Amino acid sequence: MGEVFYVGETKTRPGAYYNVDRTDYATGTDSILGIGGCVFKADFGPLNTVVEVTKNNYTEVFGNALTTDVIKYLFLGGAVSVLACRIGSGGSESKLTLTGIGTITARYVGEKSFTLTVREKLTEATKKEIIIYDGTKIFEKYEIEQGGDEAAALAEAMAVSEKFSFTKTAPDGTSTIAAVSQSAFTAGTNPTVTVDSYSAGFEALESRKMNVMVVDTEDVAVHALLQAFVRRLADNARFALAFVAEKTTASLTYEDKMAHAVEFNDYLMHYVLNPKVRVNGEVIDGYQTAAMVAGLVSSYQCKYSMTHKVLIGATELLENVPIAVLNAAPLKGCIAITLSSNKEIWLDCGINTLINPAENLDDGWKTIRRVKTRSELIERSMTAADELVGEVDNDADGRAAIVSVAQGIINNMISEGSLTSGTAYEGTDIQSDGNYAYFGMDVIDKESAEKIYFTFRFQFSTNVSA
């Protein structure tokens, strides 16, 4: 894809490189929306492996125990696809031995409670159904012919299963699998999860493109690793906005939370100040709400502000945040959740935790809208430039072709409503030579009207002035 470069740096590998600067120093490809990434704990499913799931199938892969709900809330917020990575190491698999027949073993470690039912198929007396349940839900089902070598038939049926394996112990020949009802597996054990486990999950996600990224914990040590991860992605021209939250407790005040947000000081990091809300009748808090906000942000095009965007399904604020705290929150890089005049639960402001921008960043990097716009421009440009690497000559005509492609991306984003204007050009500060060439893109991106001031003037006299 591409990497960041710093002025004066010479790269060793062919590729497209980007740099961020500002145009107003004081004097003296279409984006794909709705992709969320997450790391979490579960009692089933592949470990340290990224699985792309939908809201309809994620429980079939990972179940719904432990912190798999982080996936649920990404979808509730508005994500359409989630790159899910279960983390941990060690553990053991659930097993069930069918006496004289063989052993069914879960393909993944974890303590999920499975039961087995073997019965004659109601509609076909010549067949048997072997059904594995997760609670009352059918987790997997197989059909075999009755009679003959039923153990061999089950082994053949389960050979293609992604969830279970079967080791046959019955000798070849006639074997009968006895009918059973809700026979319990011997439960396995869950893998161990430490702070380092999250690093392994992030590493598995590194090569994937996502719009937002969340974790299943309020642990600030994990939040620091998350920040390092999304920073690493940005250095490689893949931008993911990360969202975190902490629960309010007697030992963690709003002032403490705001101090944690300020420590990030990062346009890729977003901190939800008061995450305790009721959604569809359920109380959620901490990482759950952070995931829901992330899903919401992932679903919007970059031309939209996230200020006053409504959390769909949220019906009640469960934290009474003082006005003084709400007024201070934007200055500390915190997203507060507030109640609109229409009693809708919404984001008070669409900002990130950037408080003190570095010299090469302007204040536009403090808002979600402009970060999404700018990162989209960079990603589109890097993708297009990568396709040109090695395909055009490094002469006037070749460089003009590169400028033309870059200008086309700018023009498209202007027509889409995310940019006001922009110009692509060949760089002049450093002369192109050999196999390297420099280019610039000066753009003006849009901002939303978010602070609207009215002045009302009244007069004491009730007579209309002439």
N, C-alpha and C positions, 0 to 999 in steps of 0.2 A: 504494500500500500504506500508507504512513504514514512519519512521521519522528519523531526524538527532539525533545522540547521541554525547555527549561530554565525553572525557576520564574521567573515574572515576564515571560517572553518572550511576545510577541503575534505569531502567525503571520499571513501575508498571504493564504495560499491555503486554501480549504476542505479539510478532510481530518481524519484521526484521528492524534493525536500521543501519544507515550508518554514517560514519565520513570521512572527507576529510583531508588528510595530504600530505606531500611531501617527496620524497625519497632522495632529494639532498640538505639537509641543509648544509650550509657552515660549514667546520670543524672549532675548537676554539669556451534476447528474441528479435526478430527483431523489429526495430523501425517502427512506423507508421508515414509517412511523410505527409506534406501538410495540417495540421490541424491548422487553425487560430482561435483565440478568439478575440472578440471585444465587447465593450459597446458603445451605440450610442443613438441618438434621432431620433424618427420617428413619423409620424402622424397616425399610425395604428399598430396593432399587440400587442401580449401579453407583459405585463410589468414585468420587473424583473424576467423573466423566460427565460431559455436558450433554444433556438431552433437551431437545427443543420440544416443548409441550404446548398444548392448548388448554383452555379452561375446561374442555370436555374430557380430556384424557390424562391429565397429570396424576390423578389419584390411581389410575390403572398402573402407572409406572412406579410411583413412590408411596401410594397410600395417602392417608390423611392424618397421620400421627405426628407427634413432636412439633417441629416448626415448619412443616410443609405448608402451613397457612400463609406463609410469606408469599407463596405463589398465588394463593387464592386472592389476596388483597391487591397484588399487582393487577390481576384480571379485573377485580371489582373497580379499581381506579380507572381502567380504560385500556390496559395493555391487550394486544391481540395475540401475542406470542411471547413465550418466556423461555430463555435459555437457563435451564435449571441444573444446578450441580450439587448433589448430595456430598457431604464431606465427612471425613473421619478415617480411622485406621483400625485394623483388627476386627474383632467380633466373630460370631459364628452363625451358621445357617440353621433354620428350622428344618426338622426332619420328621418323617413318619414311616415306620416299617410295617409293611403288610406281610404278615407271617407266611413264610414259604413262597412268597411272590417276589419281593424286592423292596427297595427303599426309595421313597420320594424325597428329594432334597431341594430346598429353595436355592436358586442360583445366586442369591445375594444375602449377605449377612443381615441380621436384625431380629428383633424379638417379636415381630408381627405374629399375631395368633391366627393360625390357619386351622381349618377343620376340613375333613374329607367325607364325602358321601358317595357311596357306590350303589347304584340302583338300576333296575331295568327301565329302559326308556318307555315312557307311557304310550307313545304313539307307534313304537316299533319293538315288538317283543323280542326280535332277534338281536337287538343291540343293548349294550350297557352304557350308562353315563357315569363318568368319573368326574366329580365336581369338587373343586377346591374353593372354599368360602373364606372371605375375610369378614368376620362377623356374620351378618346376614346377607352380604353382597357376594354374588358369584365373582370370584377372582380369575378363575380359569376353568374350562370345561373340555373334556375329551369324550369321544365316542369310540367304542370298539365293538366288534362282532362277538356275540355270546358263543361259547363253546370253543373247542380247539385250544390253542396256546394263547390264553388271554394275557398272560404276563408278557409274551413277545409282542402281542398286539398293542399293549399299553406302552411298551418301550418304543415302538415305532411311532405311536401317536404323540408321545412326549418328546421325541427327538428334535422337533422343530420349536419347542416351547422356549421362550425367552425368559421365563420366570422360574421354571422348575426343571429338574433332571430326574431321571429314573434309572436306578441300577437294578437290573434283573438278577435275582438269586435262584429263581425256580429253574430246574433243569428243562432242557428243550423237550417239547412234547405237550401233552394235555395239561393245562393248568387253569384253575378257576379262581377268579378274584371274588371273594365273598362280599355280599351286600353289607354295608355299614352305614350308619347315620351320624353325621357330625362327630367323627372320630378325630380327636385333637392331635395336632402335631406337637412334638417336643420343641418348645420355643427356643430360638437361637438367642444370641446376645447382640446388642447394638454396638457399633464401633465406638471407639474413644474419640472424642472431639476436644481439641485444645485450640489455643489461639493460632498455633502453627498450622492447624488443619485448614484454616481459612486461606492461608497463603497457597496451599496446594489447590484449593478450589479456584482462587483467582488465576493461578497459572493455567489451569485447564480452560478458563474462559478467555485467555489473552488473545487468541486468534479469531474470536467471534465478534461480530458487529452487533452492538446493542445501543439503544437510546438512553436507557437509565439502568442503574445498578443499585441493588440493596443487599443487606445482610439480615440475618434472623436474630439479631441480638442488640442489646443496648450497651454492650461492653465497649468502652472507649478505646481499649487497645485494639480491638478488631476494627473500629472506625478509623483508626490511624492507618491500619493496613489497607483498608478500603480506599482511603485517600491516595496512598502510594500507588495502588493499582490503577485508579482512573488517571492519575498523573502519567503513569507509564503508557497507558493507552494513548493519551493525548500526544505524547512525544512521538508516537507512531501514527499520527493522523487519524486516530479512531477516538471519537469523543463520546464518553458516557457520563451522564450527570448522576452523581451519587446522592442518596437521600438517607438520613439517619434521624433518630429521635431517642430521647431518654424519658423514662417515666418520672413524673413529679412525686417526690417523697419528702418526708420530713428532713432527710439528710441531703436532698438535692433540690435546692430552691431554683426559682426562675433566674435569679442572679447567677447561680452556679452554671445553669444551662447556657446562659448568654455568654459567659466566660468561655465555655467549651466551644461554642460556635465561633467566637472571635479567634480562637487558636487555629482554626482551619484556615481562615483568610484565603479562600480558594474559590474561584468561580465554578469549579466542578463539584463542590461540596454544598449540600443543602441541609439545613437543620430545622426540624419541625419543633416549635417551642412547646406547644400544649396539645399533645397527641391523643388525649383521652376523649373519645367521642363514642356515640352510639350509632351503629350502622346496621340497618336491617334488623333492629331489635337486639343486636349483640354489642357488648362493650368491647372496644378495641383500644389499644394503647401501644406506646413505644414503637418497636420495629414494624408492627402491623400497620399503623397509620402512616409511617414513613413509606412503606411499600405502596399503600393506596395513593398517596400523593405522587409518588414516582410514576405509577401507572397512569394517573391523570396527565401528568406532564408529557409522558411519552406519546400520548394520543393526539397532541395538538401540533399543527404545522408551526414552523418557526415564525410566521408572521403574526402570531397571536401572543398577546401578553398573558401571563398566568395569574395576574392580579385579579382577584374576585372571581376566579373559576370555582365552580361548585363541586363539592365532593358528592357524587351521585350515591344516594342511599343513606347518607349521613343525616340523622334526624335530631341529634341532641349534642350540645357541648357539655362535657362533664367536668370541666375545669373553669373555675371563675377567675379569670385573669384580670388583675387590676389594670385600669386605664393607663397608669404610669408605666406599667410593664409593656403594654401593647405599643405605647408611644416609643419606648426605648428599643423594642425588638428590631425594627429595621436598621437602626444604627449599629446593632450588634450582629447583623447578618442572619437574623432568625425569621422563619416563616411562621407567623401566628395563624391559628385557625379561629375565625370569628363568625358571628351571626349577622346576616344581612338584614336590612329593614323588612324583607319579605320572609324572614325566618329561615333562610337557606344557610347551610354550613359551607363556608367558602374560605379560600386562601386570602388572607388579609393583604398580602403583597407577594409578587412573583420575583423574589430575589434569591441570591445565593449568599455564601458567607464571606465573600470578598469585601473587605473593609478598607484596606490600604493597598491600592493597586501598585504593582511594580512600575518602574519608570516607563516601560514599553506598553503599558496597558492604560486605557482611559476608563472613565467611570461607567461607560457602556457595558463593561464586563461584569458589572454588579447585578444585572437583571437577567432573568432566565430567557426572556425573549431574545435579547441581543446576543447572548452566548449561543443560543441555538442557531440564530441566523449566521453568526460568524463561523461557528464550527461547521455548519452545513456548507458554507462557501468554501472553506478549507478542504473539507472531505471531497466535495464534488471536483474541485480543482486538482487535488492530488490524484484522484481516480483517473481523470481525463489525462493528466500529465504522464502518469505511469504508462498509459497506453501509447503515448508518443515516444517514450524513451527508446532510443535505437531505431526509430522509424522515420525520423526527419534529420536532415543534415544540419550541422551547426554553422549555417551561413545565414545571410539576410533573409532568404526565402523561408528557410526552415524555422527560424526564430519568429518570423511573421506569422507562420502557421500556428505556432504555439500561442502567440498573442491572440490570434483570432479565436482559437478554442476557448481561451480564458475569458475573452470578451463575451463570447456566446453564453458562458455560464452566468456571468454578471447580468447580461440582458435578460436571461430567463428568470433570474431571481427578481429583477425589477418588475417584469411582467406578472410574476406571481405575487407581488406585493410585499416582499420582505426587504428589498433594497430601494433606496431613493434614486441613487445614481452610482456609477462606477466606471473606472477606466483601467484596462489592462495595457501594459507597455513593457518593452524591453528595458531592463535596468541600465542605468548609466553610471552608477557609483563604482561598479566593478565591471571591467570589460570582459565580455564573453570571449572564450578562447579554448582551443583544444576540444575537449569533450564536455565542457561545462558552460552553462549559459544562465544568466540571471534575468529575472522578470519581476515586475511589481504590479500590484492591483490596489488602486486607491478607490475605496468605496465609502459611501455614506449609507448606513443602515437606518431603519426606521425605529421609532420608539412610540409607545402608546401614551395617550393623554391619561395620566393617572392621578394628577393633583389638580383638581378643578376648583378655582376660587371664584366666588360670587361676592359682590358688594351690594348690599341692600341699603337704599337711602329712603328715609321716611320724612314726612313733614308733619308738624303738629296741627297746622290749620287744615280743616276739612274742605276748604274752598279750592277748586281747581285753578291753578295759576294760569294767567292769560298767556 
